[in-house]
Amino acid sequence: MTINQRVHDDILIFDVTGDISIHHSPKLSQDIIQKMSPDKNKVIVNLKEASYIDSSGIGSLIRILTTLKDLGGTLKLIHISGQILEAFTLTRLINLFQIYNDEKTAIDSFLEIKNKQNI
């Protein structure tokens, strides 16, 4: 599994490639959580190139989500399909996460939140 980080304005974007399994999931949560802070609390995890996720991988995403909520932030997942979508559906955790089909829509949803807070 590899994780590449990008930044779009104040949004951290992590592109995950490969299997998110028990052997790699601790790295996922550690790498992302160490980059987060109260002023870096908007995160998108791109799963387009992720090929597999198991329960420990889902647990890592829950850990990231919980930490972000503690920081007043939000986690959004994008490009979920195939086995990964099936894993979220079977565990009934699909509604726990904000899931988007593409990066632009996920980024725009952060802007909508920001605009509502400024009203």
N, C-alpha and C positions, 0 to 999 in steps of 0.2 A: 504494500500500500504506500502510495506517495501522497503528500499534501502540499499543494502550492498555494501561497497566499497572494492576494491582490487587494488593492484598496480602491474604492470608488467613493469619492468625497469622504464622508465619515463612516462608511460601511466597509467592514472587513469581509472579504469573500475568500472562501477556501474551496479549492478544486481538489476533490478526492478521486484518486485512481486506484483500481484494484479491489481486493477483498477487504471488507471491514469485519474481521473475525476476531475471535478471542486472542489471537496472536498479535493483532494490530490495533485493536480498539483502544487500549490504554494510551497509545501514542496519539490517536485522534483527539481524545479529550484533553490530554496534557498539552499538545501543541496549540490547540485553539484556546483553551482556558488561560494559558500563560500570556496570550496576546490581548486578552480582554481587560477592561478597566471601566470605571464609571463613565468615562468619556469615550470609550471604545466599546460600546455595548450593542451595536447593531451588527449582526452576523448573518451571512448567507453561506450555507454549505451546499456546494454544487456536486450532485451525485451522478452526473451524466456519464462519467467514465468509471464509476464504481460498479463492480460486477456482482458483488455478493455482500450480504450483511447477515449476521447472526444475532442472537439475543444480546450478546455482550456489546456488539456494535450499536444496537438500538439503545442499550443502557448507557453507552458513552454519549450518544446524542441527547438522552434525557439529562445526563449530568451537565452537559453544556447548556441546555435549556434552563435548568434550575439555577445554575450559576449566573446566567444572563438575567434571569428574572430578579435575582438578588441584587444585581447591579442596575436594575431598572431598565433592562434592555430586552431585545427580542431576537429569536432565532427563526430563520426562514430556510426551508429546504427547497431545492429546485432540481428539476430533471429526474424525478423518481419514476422508474418503470421496471418492468420485468420482475425478477425475483425480489428486488428490494421493495417494490410496491406490494407484492404479495406478502412479504414478511410484516410490513406495517399493518396490512389489512387483517392478517390472521391473528396478530397480537392485539388487535383492536386499539392500537395506539395511533392510528392514522389521524384521528381528530385531535390528538394532543399537540400536533405540530402544525405550523402554518406552511402549507405546501403550494408551490407555484410551478407552472409549466416551464417558465423561462426566467432568465435573469432580469430582464427589463421590467417585467411585471412585479417581481419581488422588490427591486430597487424603487420603483414607483410607489409601492405600498408603504415604504418607509417615508417617502416624501408626503404622502397623504396624511400619515400620522403627525408628521412635523407641522404641516399646514393646519391641521385641526387644533394642535396645541397652541398655535399662534393666534387663533381666533378669539 
